[in-house]
Amino acid sequence: MNKESLIKELHFKAIRSSGAGGQHVNKVSSKIELTFDVINSQHLSLNQKETLQNKLANRVNKEGILILFCDQSRSQHKNKELAIKRFIEIISDALKPKKIRRATKPSRSSIYKNADNKKKNSAKKALRKKPGLE
């Protein structure tokens, strides 16, 4: 996956940010909408596209377009940089292969420690009982 080539495929749109902002708010479009067409991307393999479709199912719409918004900063350029950075993180995390779990046995010492702790707890709780009339 080449990050520079993916960044070239991104489309940006500046929108007016929501929320309070005073007199300046109606004049400036500082919120950034980043869109990336996963299905028609030329720099991703078919396997990578399927993986992104599956792992990012809640972020990708029915047309196969990933949409991200960023309005953290008051600067449009800063928001664009933050959106690109978040996009790269999301894509790289989704394309990381899943770590294989290897089954392991508990060590001999841990088995003995667990057994010892159980005996101690059992003895402690046995002392809490009322003495029997035997």
KOLMARSE-406506 format. One record per residue (C-alpha): residue number from 0; y, z, x. Coordinates in Angstrom, 3 decimals. Layout:
N
+-----+----------+----------+----------+
: num :       py :       pz :       px :
+-----+----------+----------+----------+
: NUM :        Y :        Z :        X :
...
+-----+----------+----------+----------+
***
This chain:
134
+-----+----------+----------+----------+
: num :       py :       pz :       px :
+-----+----------+----------+----------+
:   0 :    0.000 :    0.000 :    0.000 :
:   1 :    3.274 :   -1.154 :    1.526 :
:   2 :    6.138 :    1.042 :    0.304 :
:   3 :    8.905 :   -1.449 :    1.130 :
:   4 :    7.260 :   -4.235 :   -0.844 :
:   5 :    6.736 :   -1.911 :   -3.829 :
:   6 :   10.387 :   -0.837 :   -3.721 :
:   7 :   11.400 :   -4.507 :   -3.928 :
:   8 :    9.488 :   -4.778 :   -7.216 :
:   9 :   11.423 :   -1.903 :   -8.828 :
:  10 :   14.070 :   -2.517 :  -11.474 :
:  11 :   16.965 :   -0.122 :  -11.961 :
:  12 :   19.249 :    0.460 :  -14.880 :
:  13 :   22.223 :    2.822 :  -14.956 :
:  14 :   22.750 :    4.769 :  -18.177 :
:  15 :   25.168 :    7.440 :  -19.288 :
:  16 :   23.739 :   10.840 :  -18.577 :
:  17 :   23.278 :   13.263 :  -21.467 :
:  18 :   24.673 :   16.761 :  -21.743 :
:  19 :   28.026 :   18.348 :  -21.107 :
:  20 :   30.325 :   16.780 :  -18.581 :
:  21 :   33.941 :   16.964 :  -19.713 :
:  22 :   36.416 :   14.107 :  -19.510 :
:  23 :   34.489 :   12.188 :  -16.857 :
:  24 :   31.231 :   11.907 :  -18.821 :
:  25 :   32.097 :    8.915 :  -21.018 :
:  26 :   33.296 :    6.781 :  -18.105 :
:  27 :   30.384 :    6.990 :  -15.677 :
:  28 :   26.769 :    5.833 :  -15.890 :
:  29 :   25.085 :    8.066 :  -13.337 :
:  30 :   21.611 :    8.420 :  -14.849 :
:  31 :   19.061 :    6.006 :  -13.364 :
:  32 :   16.136 :    4.452 :  -15.216 :
:  33 :   13.514 :    3.127 :  -12.798 :
:  34 :   10.928 :    0.688 :  -14.156 :
:  35 :    7.855 :   -0.645 :  -12.364 :
:  36 :    5.474 :   -3.187 :  -13.843 :
:  37 :    2.036 :   -1.927 :  -12.781 :
:  38 :    0.049 :   -4.781 :  -14.341 :
:  39 :    2.112 :   -7.641 :  -12.865 :
:  40 :    2.626 :   -6.089 :   -9.436 :
:  41 :    1.872 :   -8.559 :   -6.654 :
:  42 :    1.426 :   -5.932 :   -3.945 :
:  43 :   -1.304 :   -3.867 :   -5.619 :
:  44 :   -4.978 :   -4.788 :   -5.801 :
:  45 :   -6.838 :   -4.873 :   -9.125 :
:  46 :   -8.602 :   -1.647 :   -8.198 :
:  47 :   -5.300 :    0.093 :   -7.438 :
:  48 :   -3.812 :   -1.148 :  -10.723 :
:  49 :   -6.753 :    0.254 :  -12.687 :
:  50 :   -6.506 :    3.563 :  -10.854 :
:  51 :   -2.780 :    3.821 :  -11.634 :
:  52 :   -3.398 :    2.904 :  -15.287 :
:  53 :   -6.003 :    5.675 :  -15.580 :
:  54 :   -4.341 :    8.437 :  -13.576 :
:  55 :   -0.821 :    7.810 :  -14.868 :
:  56 :   -1.838 :    7.092 :  -18.468 :
:  57 :    0.740 :    9.526 :  -19.840 :
:  58 :    3.561 :    7.897 :  -17.816 :
:  59 :    2.659 :    4.203 :  -18.195 :
:  60 :    3.395 :    2.587 :  -21.572 :
:  61 :    1.190 :    0.078 :  -23.435 :
:  62 :    2.766 :   -2.904 :  -21.640 :
:  63 :    1.767 :   -1.385 :  -18.289 :
:  64 :    5.282 :   -0.368 :  -17.243 :
:  65 :    5.954 :    2.897 :  -15.456 :
:  66 :    9.340 :    4.380 :  -16.405 :
:  67 :   11.076 :    7.188 :  -14.511 :
:  68 :   14.454 :    8.757 :  -15.194 :
:  69 :   16.647 :   10.653 :  -12.753 :
:  70 :   19.891 :   12.428 :  -13.606 :
:  71 :   19.792 :   15.361 :  -11.196 :
:  72 :   22.896 :   14.384 :   -9.283 :
:  73 :   26.366 :   13.288 :  -10.405 :
:  74 :   26.131 :   10.336 :   -8.032 :
:  75 :   24.403 :    7.142 :   -9.140 :
:  76 :   23.341 :    6.312 :   -5.568 :
:  77 :   21.855 :    9.770 :   -5.024 :
:  78 :   19.951 :    9.506 :   -8.310 :
:  79 :   18.611 :    6.111 :   -7.246 :
:  80 :   17.359 :    7.557 :   -3.944 :
:  81 :   15.757 :   10.517 :   -5.744 :
:  82 :   14.069 :    8.205 :   -8.267 :
:  83 :   12.632 :    6.032 :   -5.471 :
:  84 :   11.405 :    9.110 :   -3.611 :
:  85 :    9.717 :   10.495 :   -6.742 :
:  86 :    8.197 :    7.072 :   -7.502 :
:  87 :    6.648 :    6.849 :   -4.019 :
:  88 :    5.243 :   10.392 :   -4.364 :
:  89 :    3.734 :    9.667 :   -7.779 :
:  90 :    2.147 :    6.374 :   -6.659 :
:  91 :    0.763 :    7.768 :   -3.391 :
:  92 :   -0.660 :   10.872 :   -5.132 :
:  93 :   -2.323 :    8.734 :   -7.791 :
:  94 :   -3.872 :    6.406 :   -5.197 :
:  95 :   -5.292 :    9.218 :   -3.024 :
:  96 :   -9.088 :    9.246 :   -3.219 :
:  97 :  -10.590 :   12.261 :   -4.959 :
:  98 :  -11.999 :   14.830 :   -2.557 :
:  99 :  -15.789 :   15.065 :   -2.727 :
: 100 :  -17.128 :   18.545 :   -3.418 :
: 101 :  -20.040 :   19.555 :   -1.256 :
: 102 :  -22.370 :   22.208 :   -2.638 :
: 103 :  -22.716 :   25.216 :   -0.327 :
: 104 :  -24.834 :   28.360 :   -0.322 :
: 105 :  -23.351 :   31.830 :    0.090 :
: 106 :  -23.857 :   33.260 :    3.567 :
: 107 :  -26.473 :   35.951 :    4.175 :
: 108 :  -23.803 :   38.544 :    4.987 :
: 109 :  -21.893 :   37.830 :    1.746 :
: 110 :  -25.128 :   38.250 :   -0.248 :
: 111 :  -25.695 :   41.654 :    1.393 :
: 112 :  -22.074 :   42.685 :    0.832 :
: 113 :  -22.289 :   41.779 :   -2.870 :
: 114 :  -25.547 :   43.696 :   -3.277 :
: 115 :  -24.056 :   46.719 :   -1.486 :
: 116 :  -20.955 :   46.659 :   -3.687 :
: 117 :  -23.115 :   46.462 :   -6.824 :
: 118 :  -25.138 :   49.497 :   -5.681 :
: 119 :  -21.934 :   51.463 :   -4.999 :
: 120 :  -20.456 :   50.572 :   -8.399 :
: 121 :  -23.728 :   51.430 :  -10.110 :
: 122 :  -23.839 :   54.847 :   -8.401 :
: 123 :  -20.180 :   55.489 :   -9.270 :
: 124 :  -20.763 :   54.712 :  -12.943 :
: 125 :  -24.014 :   56.682 :  -13.029 :
: 126 :  -22.017 :   59.790 :  -12.043 :
: 127 :  -19.782 :   59.321 :  -15.118 :
: 128 :  -22.691 :   59.820 :  -17.541 :
: 129 :  -23.401 :   63.168 :  -19.183 :
: 130 :  -26.285 :   64.946 :  -17.535 :
: 131 :  -29.540 :   64.562 :  -19.435 :
: 132 :  -31.741 :   67.490 :  -20.520 :
: 133 :  -34.861 :   66.760 :  -18.569 :
+-----+----------+----------+----------+
***
